[in-house]
Amino acid sequence: MAENILVTGGAGFIGSHTVDLLISRGYKVTVLDDLSTGKKENINKEAKFIFSDITRLDIKKFKKIDAVIHCAAQISVAHSVRDPVNDASINVLGSLNLLEMCRKLGVKKFVFASTGGAIYGSAPKTFPIKENQTEAPESPYAASKKSTELYMNFYMKTYGIDCISLRYANVYGPRQDYLGEAGVIAIFINQLLRNQKPVIFGNGMQTRDFVYVEDVALANLTALNKKTTSKKINIGTAKETSIDNLFNLITRLMDKHAKPVYENPRKGDVMRSSLDIRLAWKELGWKPEVKIEDGLRRTAEWFSLEKKG
Ligand SMILES: NC(=O)c1ccc[n+]([C@@H]2O[C@H](COP(=O)([O-])OP(=O)(O)OC[C@H]3O[C@@H](n4cnc5c(N)ncnc54)[C@H](O)[C@@H]3O)[C@@H](O)[C@H]2O)c1
């Protein structure tokens, strides 16, 4: 069993929840993060922290690693469109630096935080989307995630590193950034907490598959110790929630009577999304445990406490 785990992006949203779970299960965890979007206060006190940029990795700093969970990334699709070179330098070359580090240090397991929504893009016509459906990475961000998966194939075949890509749906929960353009749940909750008018891009009928961050952390942990046949596995709920429905759920549980403002749809936003998760169950024995109502309540409570300081 892997014992010493390196979590890149461990000061960020998904990475920090993954670190907390690993530590609660007795793993020794090292966090690598450049704190570009991550926060020091997110880093579990029992983890070793290495402040480092994956685009300039100094592998001498890393010792005794059995496995890597790679969450560090430039996560904004819009930024990737504005600056594809910067996106690729972090998401492609940074990931490649880590794979090279695994090769040099003899690390045998690499779990990658990939994306379902962006990699399948607008290609799927049937839902929930299966892993073997046509892919259409339409943004530089999506291309960077797909490229890393292709490099992972190479490291798996050539050096025997067990690389597994978990393709997340829309992840939500405490600690998610609400100031960027992604993370609609964190954005709505924080707009409502500040009595601002929430904005819905499009007609509100578009659907997404929202998966709670602790379920994703559990998928990351489970993938560490399972030798799977499939190496690309969806992590979501297989359920579709429309943005209108989501908004109503949130206003109801926060006891707010706000009405959203509808604006033009954003370029590249797909109308429907949900991920088939039968493979995750078959290969990892993983399925999501947290119902959306519970996850939303926990998230709203956390942000409300955070706002109060
Ligand atoms: N949040 C989602 O819904 C979602 C969906 C699909 C995939 N993902 C993927 O999951 C991973 C984690 O995303 P998140 O939502 O937690 O975002 P996040 O921004 O909270 O976490 C990313 C972390 O990576 C760190 N980082 C960025 N560039 C770095 C660099 N050059 N060197 C070292 N560290 C660096 C940041 O400081 C941050 O702590 C990402 O790979 C993202 O693409 C997220």
The ligand as an SDF file (V2000), in Angstrom:
LIG
                    3D

 44 48  0  0  0  0  0  0  0  0999 V2000
  -13.3650   22.3800   -9.3870 N   0  0  0  0  0  0  0  0  0  0  0  0
  -13.8770   21.6360  -10.3550 C   0  0  0  0  0  0  0  0  0  0  0  0
  -15.1070   21.6090  -10.5680 O   0  0  0  0  0  0  0  0  0  0  0  0
  -12.9770   20.7880  -11.2270 C   0  0  0  0  0  0  0  0  0  0  0  0
  -13.5550   20.0200  -12.2490 C   0  0  0  0  0  0  0  0  0  0  0  0
  -12.7430   19.2360  -13.0460 C   0  0  0  0  0  0  0  0  0  0  0  0
  -11.3730   19.1910  -12.8100 C   0  0  0  0  0  0  0  0  0  0  0  0
  -10.8260   19.9620  -11.8290 N   0  0  0  0  0  0  0  0  0  0  0  0
   -9.3790   19.8820  -11.6090 C   0  0  0  0  0  0  0  0  0  0  0  0
   -9.1270   19.6140  -10.2360 O   0  0  0  0  0  0  0  0  0  0  0  0
   -7.8900   20.2000   -9.8530 C   0  0  0  0  0  0  0  0  0  0  0  0
   -8.0660   21.0520   -8.6130 C   0  0  0  0  0  0  0  0  0  0  0  0
   -8.9500   22.1260   -8.9240 O   0  0  0  0  0  0  0  0  0  0  0  0
   -9.5510   23.0820   -7.8040 P   0  0  0  0  0  0  0  0  0  0  0  0
  -10.9500   23.3770   -8.1940 O   0  0  0  0  0  0  0  0  0  0  0  0
   -9.2440   22.5300   -6.4770 O   0  0  0  0  0  0  0  0  0  0  0  0
   -8.7220   24.4140   -8.0670 O   0  0  0  0  0  0  0  0  0  0  0  0
   -7.7890   25.2910   -7.1110 P   0  0  0  0  0  0  0  0  0  0  0  0
   -7.3920   26.4990   -7.9060 O   0  0  0  0  0  0  0  0  0  0  0  0
   -8.4460   25.5110   -5.7990 O   0  0  0  0  0  0  0  0  0  0  0  0
   -6.5430   24.3490   -6.9070 O   0  0  0  0  0  0  0  0  0  0  0  0
   -5.4120   24.3650   -7.7420 C   0  0  0  0  0  0  0  0  0  0  0  0
   -4.1760   24.4440   -6.8590 C   0  0  0  0  0  0  0  0  0  0  0  0
   -3.0200   24.3540   -7.6930 O   0  0  0  0  0  0  0  0  0  0  0  0
   -2.0700   25.3320   -7.2560 C   0  0  0  0  0  0  0  0  0  0  0  0
   -1.2390   25.6750   -8.4100 N   0  0  0  0  0  0  0  0  0  0  0  0
   -1.6130   26.3260   -9.5430 C   0  0  0  0  0  0  0  0  0  0  0  0
   -0.5480   26.4660  -10.3630 N   0  0  0  0  0  0  0  0  0  0  0  0
    0.5090   25.8770   -9.7460 C   0  0  0  0  0  0  0  0  0  0  0  0
    1.8730   25.7060  -10.0890 C   0  0  0  0  0  0  0  0  0  0  0  0
    2.3730   26.1850  -11.2450 N   0  0  0  0  0  0  0  0  0  0  0  0
    2.6790   25.0530   -9.2300 N   0  0  0  0  0  0  0  0  0  0  0  0
    2.1950   24.5810   -8.0370 C   0  0  0  0  0  0  0  0  0  0  0  0
    0.9030   24.7270   -7.6610 N   0  0  0  0  0  0  0  0  0  0  0  0
    0.0810   25.3720   -8.5070 C   0  0  0  0  0  0  0  0  0  0  0  0
   -2.9130   26.4910   -6.7680 C   0  0  0  0  0  0  0  0  0  0  0  0
   -2.2210   27.3660   -5.8950 O   0  0  0  0  0  0  0  0  0  0  0  0
   -4.0690   25.7610   -6.0820 C   0  0  0  0  0  0  0  0  0  0  0  0
   -3.7700   25.4960   -4.7310 O   0  0  0  0  0  0  0  0  0  0  0  0
   -7.3910   20.9700  -11.0720 C   0  0  0  0  0  0  0  0  0  0  0  0
   -6.4710   20.1740  -11.7540 O   0  0  0  0  0  0  0  0  0  0  0  0
   -8.6430   21.1740  -11.8990 C   0  0  0  0  0  0  0  0  0  0  0  0
   -8.3360   21.3070  -13.2710 O   0  0  0  0  0  0  0  0  0  0  0  0
  -11.6000   20.7560  -11.0340 C   0  0  0  0  0  0  0  0  0  0  0  0
  1  2  1  0
  2  3  2  0
  2  4  1  0
  4  5  1  0
  4 44  2  0
  5  6  2  0
  6  7  1  0
  7  8  2  0
  8  9  1  0
  8 44  1  0
  9 10  1  0
  9 42  1  0
 10 11  1  0
 11 12  1  0
 11 40  1  0
 12 13  1  0
 13 14  1  0
 14 15  2  0
 14 16  1  0
 14 17  1  0
 17 18  1  0
 18 19  2  0
 18 20  1  0
 18 21  1  0
 21 22  1  0
 22 23  1  0
 23 24  1  0
 23 38  1  0
 24 25  1  0
 25 26  1  0
 25 36  1  0
 26 27  1  0
 26 35  1  0
 27 28  2  0
 28 29  1  0
 29 30  1  0
 29 35  2  0
 30 31  1  0
 30 32  2  0
 32 33  1  0
 33 34  2  0
 34 35  1  0
 36 37  1  0
 36 38  1  0
 38 39  1  0
 40 41  1  0
 40 42  1  0
 42 43  1  0
M  CHG  2   8   1  16  -1
M  END
$$$$
